[in-house]
Amino acid sequence: MPLNNLDTVRDTLAGIHADLKRVPGLELAAELIETALLEIAVVERRRIARFPAAMLDARAHMRSKN
C-alpha cells in the first residue's frame, strides 16, 4: 500500500478512535482501533528506516549532480 494511502487510513482511524472513546460501551472498539494505529506507526517507521538518509536528503541529491 502506498505510504500516502496509509496516511489516509491512519487519519480516518484516528478520527473514529476519538469518537468511539466518547461513547459508553464502545471502549473495546476504541482500544482495538488504537492497536491498529500503533501497528500503522510501526510499519511507517520500518518503511522509512529502509531508505538511506542520503536518499531522503535533497541536498545530497543536488551535490551528486554537480
C-alpha positions as CSV (number, residue, x, y, z in Angstrom):
1,M,0.0,0.0,0.0
2,P,1.5,3.4,-0.9
3,L,2.5,5.5,2.1
4,N,0.0,8.3,1.2
5,N,-2.8,5.8,1.4
6,L,-1.5,4.6,4.8
7,D,-1.7,8.2,5.9
8,T,-5.3,8.4,4.9
9,V,-6.1,5.2,6.8
10,R,-4.3,6.4,9.8
11,D,-6.1,9.8,9.8
12,T,-9.5,8.1,9.3
13,L,-8.9,5.6,12.1
14,A,-7.7,8.4,14.4
15,G,-11.0,10.3,13.9
16,I,-13.0,7.2,14.5
17,H,-11.0,6.4,17.6
18,A,-11.6,9.8,19.1
19,D,-15.3,9.5,18.5
20,L,-15.5,6.0,20.0
21,K,-13.6,7.0,23.1
22,R,-16.5,9.3,24.0
23,V,-19.3,6.6,23.5
24,P,-20.1,4.5,26.6
25,G,-20.0,0.8,25.7
26,L,-17.6,1.2,22.8
27,E,-14.4,1.3,24.8
28,L,-13.2,-2.1,23.4
29,A,-13.7,-0.9,19.8
30,A,-11.7,2.2,20.7
31,E,-8.9,0.1,22.1
32,L,-8.8,-2.2,19.1
33,I,-8.6,0.9,16.8
34,E,-5.8,2.2,19.0
35,T,-3.9,-1.1,18.5
36,A,-4.4,-0.7,14.7
37,L,-3.0,2.8,14.9
38,L,0.1,1.6,16.8
39,E,0.7,-1.1,14.2
40,I,0.5,1.5,11.5
41,A,3.1,3.6,13.3
42,V,5.4,0.5,13.5
43,V,5.0,-0.1,9.7
44,E,5.7,3.5,8.9
45,R,8.9,3.5,11.0
46,R,10.0,0.3,9.2
47,R,9.3,1.7,5.8
48,I,11.2,4.9,6.4
49,A,14.1,3.1,8.0
50,R,14.7,1.1,4.8
51,F,15.6,4.2,2.9
52,P,19.2,5.6,3.4
53,A,19.2,9.0,4.9
54,A,21.1,10.4,1.8
55,M,18.2,9.2,-0.4
56,L,15.8,11.4,1.6
57,D,18.1,14.4,1.7
58,A,17.5,16.6,-1.3
59,R,20.8,18.4,-0.6
60,A,22.8,15.2,-1.1
61,H,21.0,14.6,-4.4
62,M,21.9,18.1,-5.6
63,R,25.5,17.7,-4.7
64,S,25.8,14.4,-6.6
65,K,24.7,16.2,-9.9
66,N,27.5,18.8,-9.7
